[in-house]
Amino acid sequence: MNIFPSLNVDKKSLRHWALQQRAQIPPAQRERRSFDLHRLLHEHPRFQAAQVLLLYGSMGSELNTWPLLRATLKLGRSLVLPRIDRDTLMLYRVRDLDTELGPPGLWGLREPLPHLCDPVRPETLDFVLVPGLLFDRRGGRLGYGGGYYDRLLPQASHAWRLALAFREQCVDEVPREPHDLPIHEGLNDAGTFFVTTEHP
């Protein structure tokens, strides 16, 4: 596990550090390791059993999730993607990634076009792939700072919350607030680094 400078460092500094760590992974290596993570997820029983999945389109130096999104559609599952609406994540079912997503917007995200996609209620989700910058062995997560998933996840109470991450994103401990909802499981390109005893 990586060790970042100190838990006493403010979250803004930790985010900067985490982005630097991830950006140092060479692009070709990032693609190869993303493929390894896709394979781990495809073999996972929770992913195989899920029918309504909230995933996300990757951006920047994140692991590449786009092949995962296309594979989910080919499997005939309900693919749900988020769209930022002020301080809320609105969820939409996407059936065609080529025609139902808008051009890159905030932070380079491609989001569902509401007039082409059906809205989805969070409580109908049974699997959530949770993005983040850092994760720890207790299910702690450091996000990008917008708080969108912190507000969304309590509404998706029946969903299994799983993170995919590069090894560089897995640390001993992440700063945690009382309201932070932990993930249930974390996979990195060395395997499972965290799994909870809690089962929704």
LOZA-556276 format. One record per residue (C-alpha): residue in one letter; x, y, z. Coordinates in Angstrom, 2 decimals. Example, Ala and Ser with C-alpha at 12.3 -4.5 7.8 and 13.67 -1.06 7.14 Angstrom:
<nodes>
NODE res      px      py      pz
NODE   A   12.30   -4.50    7.80
NODE   S   13.67   -1.06    7.14
</nodes>
This chain:
<nodes>
NODE res      px      py      pz
NODE   M    0.00    0.00    0.00
NODE   N    1.16    3.53   -0.68
NODE   I    1.73    5.96    2.16
NODE   F    0.98    9.61    1.45
NODE   P    2.72   12.37    3.40
NODE   S    0.43   12.58    6.45
NODE   L   -3.21   12.43    7.45
NODE   N   -2.70   15.90    8.89
NODE   V   -2.29   17.28    5.37
NODE   D   -5.46   18.97    4.12
NODE   K   -7.62   17.18    1.56
NODE   K   -6.76   19.64   -1.19
NODE   S   -3.07   18.77   -0.84
NODE   L   -3.87   15.05   -0.74
NODE   R   -5.89   15.34   -3.93
NODE   H   -3.01   17.11   -5.63
NODE   W   -0.63   14.39   -4.46
NODE   A   -2.98   11.62   -5.63
NODE   L   -3.41   13.19   -9.08
NODE   Q    0.37   13.41   -9.43
NODE   Q    0.79    9.75   -8.50
NODE   R   -1.78    8.61  -11.03
NODE   A   -0.51   10.90  -13.78
NODE   Q    2.95    9.32  -13.50
NODE   I    1.62    5.99  -14.78
NODE   P    2.65    5.79  -18.48
NODE   P   -0.40    5.79  -20.82
NODE   A    0.38    2.38  -22.35
NODE   Q    0.76    0.85  -18.90
NODE   R   -2.46    2.54  -17.78
NODE   E   -4.36    0.91  -20.66
NODE   R   -2.89   -2.53  -19.95
NODE   R   -3.67   -2.28  -16.26
NODE   S   -7.17   -0.97  -17.00
NODE   F   -7.73   -4.12  -19.07
NODE   D   -6.60   -6.26  -16.11
NODE   L   -9.09   -4.45  -13.88
NODE   H  -11.89   -4.98  -16.41
NODE   R  -11.17   -8.72  -16.35
NODE   L  -11.26   -8.83  -12.55
NODE   L  -14.59   -7.04  -12.51
NODE   H  -16.14   -9.21  -15.23
NODE   E  -15.30  -12.30  -13.18
NODE   H  -16.77  -10.82   -9.99
NODE   P  -20.02  -12.48   -8.78
NODE   R  -21.58   -9.15   -7.75
NODE   F  -20.97   -7.69  -11.21
NODE   Q  -22.22  -10.83  -12.94
NODE   A  -25.45  -10.82  -10.91
NODE   A  -26.17   -7.10  -11.24
NODE   Q  -28.88   -5.93  -13.63
NODE   V  -28.97   -2.15  -13.02
NODE   L  -25.43   -0.77  -12.85
NODE   L  -24.29    2.78  -12.21
NODE   L  -20.89    3.12  -13.89
NODE   Y  -18.99    6.21  -15.04
NODE   G  -17.10    7.37  -18.10
NODE   S  -13.43    7.87  -17.30
NODE   M  -11.57   11.13  -17.78
NODE   G   -7.95   12.25  -17.69
NODE   S   -5.60    9.75  -16.07
NODE   E   -8.36    7.57  -14.59
NODE   L   -8.42    3.90  -15.48
NODE   N  -10.16    3.57  -18.82
NODE   T  -13.79    2.55  -18.16
NODE   W  -15.13    2.99  -21.70
NODE   P  -14.57   -0.65  -22.77
NODE   L  -16.34   -1.67  -19.55
NODE   L  -19.36    0.49  -20.44
NODE   R  -19.60   -1.03  -23.92
NODE   A  -19.23   -4.55  -22.55
NODE   T  -22.04   -3.91  -20.04
NODE   L  -24.38   -2.94  -22.87
NODE   K  -23.40   -6.03  -24.87
NODE   L  -24.29   -8.18  -21.87
NODE   G  -27.83   -6.74  -21.99
NODE   R  -27.61   -5.04  -18.58
NODE   S  -29.13   -1.65  -17.74
NODE   L  -26.24    0.82  -17.97
NODE   V  -26.79    3.93  -15.86
NODE   L  -24.54    7.00  -16.11
NODE   P  -24.54   10.20  -14.02
NODE   R  -25.14   13.78  -15.11
NODE   I  -24.24   16.74  -12.90
NODE   D  -27.16   19.10  -12.23
NODE   R  -25.92   21.87   -9.92
NODE   D  -25.01   19.97   -6.70
NODE   T  -26.80   16.73   -7.59
NODE   L  -26.01   13.68   -9.70
NODE   M  -28.98   12.85  -11.90
NODE   L  -29.00    9.29  -13.22
NODE   Y  -29.99    8.15  -16.72
NODE   R  -30.15    4.82  -18.51
NODE   V  -27.93    4.89  -21.60
NODE   R  -28.50    2.45  -24.46
NODE   D  -26.12    3.92  -27.05
NODE   L  -22.84    5.53  -26.03
NODE   D  -22.30    7.04  -29.46
NODE   T  -25.58    8.94  -29.75
NODE   E  -26.89    9.50  -26.20
NODE   L  -23.92   11.29  -24.62
NODE   G  -23.07   14.95  -25.05
NODE   P  -19.63   16.35  -25.90
NODE   P  -17.03   16.67  -23.10
NODE   G  -18.18   19.28  -20.59
NODE   L  -17.25   19.98  -16.96
NODE   W  -13.89   18.29  -16.18
NODE   G  -13.97   16.66  -19.62
NODE   L  -16.95   14.47  -18.74
NODE   R  -19.33   13.14  -21.37
NODE   E  -22.77   13.01  -19.81
NODE   P  -26.14   11.53  -20.80
NODE   L  -28.46   13.78  -22.80
NODE   P  -31.69   13.99  -20.75
NODE   H  -33.96   14.31  -23.79
NODE   L  -32.65   10.99  -25.15
NODE   C  -32.28    8.93  -21.94
NODE   D  -34.71    7.65  -19.33
NODE   P  -34.16    8.88  -15.74
NODE   V  -33.30    6.28  -13.11
NODE   R  -34.03    6.41   -9.37
NODE   P  -31.02    5.65   -7.12
NODE   E  -32.97    3.11   -5.08
NODE   T  -33.33    0.87   -8.16
NODE   L  -29.56    0.40   -8.51
NODE   D  -28.00   -2.89   -7.47
NODE   F  -24.35   -2.07   -8.32
NODE   V  -22.36    1.18   -8.18
NODE   L  -18.84    1.60   -9.50
NODE   V  -17.57    4.42   -7.29
NODE   P  -14.88    6.76   -8.64
NODE   G  -12.22    8.32   -6.46
NODE   L   -8.64    9.42   -6.08
NODE   L   -7.60    7.35   -3.05
NODE   F   -9.00    4.31   -1.23
NODE   D   -8.02    2.47    1.95
NODE   R   -8.47   -0.96    3.54
NODE   R  -11.45    0.17    5.64
NODE   G  -13.51    1.27    2.64
NODE   G  -12.49    4.89    2.97
NODE   R  -12.49    7.00   -0.16
NODE   L  -11.12   10.39   -1.14
NODE   G  -13.12   11.81   -4.03
NODE   Y  -12.58   14.84   -6.21
NODE   G  -14.17   17.25   -3.74
NODE   G  -17.61   17.89   -5.21
NODE   G  -19.43   15.61   -2.76
NODE   Y  -21.73   14.26   -5.50
NODE   Y  -21.33   10.59   -4.62
NODE   D  -21.44   11.37   -0.88
NODE   R  -24.96   12.70   -1.44
NODE   L  -25.99    9.99   -3.90
NODE   L  -24.81    6.78   -2.25
NODE   P  -27.12    6.87    0.81
NODE   Q  -30.06    6.86   -1.63
NODE   A  -28.75    3.71   -3.35
NODE   S  -29.09    1.61   -0.21
NODE   H  -29.51   -1.74   -2.03
NODE   A  -26.46   -1.34   -4.29
NODE   W  -23.08   -2.98   -3.84
NODE   R  -20.51   -0.16   -3.80
NODE   L  -17.26   -1.19   -5.48
NODE   A  -14.15    0.73   -6.50
NODE   L  -11.65   -0.14   -9.21
NODE   A   -8.26    1.47   -8.71
NODE   F   -4.63    1.31   -9.66
NODE   R   -2.26    0.14   -6.92
NODE   E   -0.96    3.70   -6.65
NODE   Q   -4.40    4.81   -5.44
NODE   C   -4.55    2.35   -2.52
NODE   V   -3.22    3.75    0.72
NODE   D   -3.10    2.83    4.40
NODE   E   -5.71    5.34    5.52
NODE   V   -7.91    8.02    3.98
NODE   P   -9.22   10.99    6.01
NODE   R  -12.84   10.36    6.91
NODE   E  -15.75   12.51    8.02
NODE   P  -18.61   11.09   10.14
NODE   H  -21.04   11.33    7.20
NODE   D  -18.74    9.55    4.71
NODE   L  -20.26    6.30    3.45
NODE   P  -17.58    3.63    2.86
NODE   I  -17.39    1.42   -0.19
NODE   H  -18.17   -2.27    0.24
NODE   E  -15.25   -3.56   -1.80
NODE   G  -12.13   -2.39   -3.58
NODE   L  -10.24   -4.08   -6.40
NODE   N   -6.87   -3.00   -7.69
NODE   D   -4.63   -4.54  -10.31
NODE   A   -3.14   -6.83   -7.66
NODE   G   -6.57   -8.20   -6.67
NODE   T   -8.95   -7.45   -3.78
NODE   F   -7.58   -4.89   -1.33
NODE   F  -10.72   -4.43    0.73
NODE   V  -14.06   -6.19    1.27
NODE   T  -16.62   -5.41    3.94
NODE   T  -18.64   -7.77    6.09
NODE   E  -21.71   -5.64    5.33
NODE   H  -23.96   -7.10    2.66
NODE   P  -26.87   -5.05    1.27
</nodes>
